[in-house]
Amino acid sequence: MDQAVAGSFKDLTVEGITRAAGVSRSAFYVYFGDKEELLLGALEDLIASHQNRLGSCWPEGDARRGVEKALYDMARVYADNSELLGLAFETATYDEEVRELWAVLLETVTDGTAAEIRKRQRDGSVDASLDPDALANGLVLMSERSFQLNLGAGGRSADSVAAELTKVWWAALFGRAPRTADAAGAPGPEDEGSVES
């Protein structure tokens, strides 16, 4: 689908999709009723393939490094799929099915983040007076918008966007932005467990 993207989803045609994919229109219609169904299927596949990074997504161990790892992971997923996610964001403004799927995705990440905040409040690493639901909602929506602006048309690197967002999340959750000496650098994609301090 990414190869067929030229402008907005409204400009995308089944003919353009099939030409870019090298398949016939009749073959397309065997699997999909229309381009919206293709978009929904692609989004569902993407969500399913990254389910382990959604919801309860902070690795165990150092709370700060857990947040950092989760943000770097999500930024890389968004950057690797920016065309598809850009189409989904655009289409969610006028297509109810895509809007519902997008809302479920955001709700999954927000609920998981709120649960992680509560867990970190219990262990004392996050201020217990903070409202975990409001904080999670604000941080997730801010991050989603930053990914859209910077990793789609903005053309910035996933690591630079994640580094900026990490500072904001750390300040909101732990009371201050990280000092330069605190930053461990971008967690590598091979770091599937907790990030070392």
N, C-alpha and C positions, 0 to 999 in steps of 0.2 A: 504494500500500500504506500509506503514511504516514497518509492520511486515514482509514483504517479502524482504526488502532491505538487500542485502548481498554484499557489495562491490559497484560496479558502476552500473549505469542504463543499460549499455551494458550487464552486467552479469545477469540482472533480466530477467526472462522468464515468459511467460503467465502461464506456468505450476506452477512455484513457487508462483506467485501471487494468482492463484486459490486455490492452496493447503493451503496457509496461510490464505486465506479468507474463506475457507471451502465451496467453490462453484465449480460447474463443469465448464470445459472449454466451453461447449456449452452455459451455462448461461452467462459466461464472454462475449462471442461474440454476445450475444443478445444486450448488451449495448455498447460494445467497439469494434472497428475494430482491434486494436492492443494496445500494452502497451503504445505507445506514446499518443494515444487518451485518455487513462486512466490518464496519467500524466497531460495532458492539462486540462481535466475535473477537476481533483483534485486541480490544481492551480487556475482555474477559480472560483471554489467553495471557496477556501481560500481567494482569493482577494475579492470576493463578500461579504464574511462574515466579513471582516475587512475594508470595504470600508470607514467607518467613521473614520478610523485611517490614511487614505491615503489622499493625496492632502492637503486641508486646515486643518491641524491636530494639530495646537497649540491652546490650550484652551485660552479663553479670560483672561485678567488680567495681572499679572506680566509676562513680556516677558521672563525672565530667567526661571521662573517656568514652563511656557508654553513649552519651548524647552526641559526642563528636563522631563516633563510629556510625551511629544511625543516620546523622545528617550527611556524611560523606557517601554512605551507601545509597540513600535516597537521591542525592544529587546526581550520582553516576547513573542510576536507573533512569532518571528524567532526561539526562543528557543523551544517553544511548537511545532513547525513544522519544526525543523532543518533537519530531514531526507528528507522530501518532498522537501524543498527548496534547500537542497544540491543536490538532483537529478536534480532539475530544472536548477540549475546553471551549473552542469556538462553537461546536455543534451543541454543547450543553445549554447554550443560551437560547436555542429555539427548538430543540428536539427533546421531548419529555423522557424517552427511554434512556438516552445518553445522559441527560441531566440526573436521572435517578441513579444510574450506575456510578456517575462521578460523585454524587452525594454519598453513596454507600462507601466508596473508596475513601473519601475524606473523613467520614464518620468512623470508619475502621481505624484509620491512623490517629484521629483525635481521641477516640475512646482508649486506644492503646497507650497514647501519650499520657492521658489523665491517670490511667492505672499505674503507669510508671512513676508519675509525679507523686501519687499517694504512697507508693512503695518507698520512694526516696524520702518522703516526709516522715514515714514511720522510722526509718533508720537515721534520721536527723540530718541528712545531707541537703534537703530542701526545706525552707522555712515552712513550718506547719500552718502559719496564718494565711498562706496563699490559697486562693480558690483553685483547685486543680482543674476543674472543668473549664472555667473561664480562661485560665492560663494556657491550657492545652489548645483550646479553640483559637485563641489569638496567635499562638506560636505556629500552629499548623497552617492557618490561613495565610499568615505572613510568609511562611516558607514556600507555600504553593505559589503565591504570586511572584515571589522572587525567582523561583525556578522558571516560571512562564516568561518573565521579562528578560532574564539573563541567560538562560540556557536554550531558549528557542531562537528568536530573532536577534537577541543580544550577542550571541556567539561567544560568550565567556566560557572559561573552563569550569567543569564541575567542581574541581578542588578549590578554585578561588571563591566561588559562590558559597560552597560549604564552609570555608574558613570564615567568611563574613557572618554567615548565619550562626555558626558555632559561638562566636563572640556574643551575639544578641541572646541566644538561648542560655548561655552560661550566666550572663548578667541577670536575666529574668529569673532563672532558677536558683542560682547560687549567690546572687547579690553583688557580683562585680564581673566585669569583662576580664578575660584572661590576660595576664601579662605576657610579654613576648617569651619570657623564659618558661611559661606554663605550656605553651603550644608545642605539641610533640610532632607536628607535621601531619601531612595527610595520611590517614590510615590506608594501608594497601588493600586492594581487593582480595588478597589472599587471607587477610585477617578476619576470618569468619567468627572467631571467638571474641573475647574481650580485648580491647586495645591496651597495650602495656603503657604504663606511666613513664 
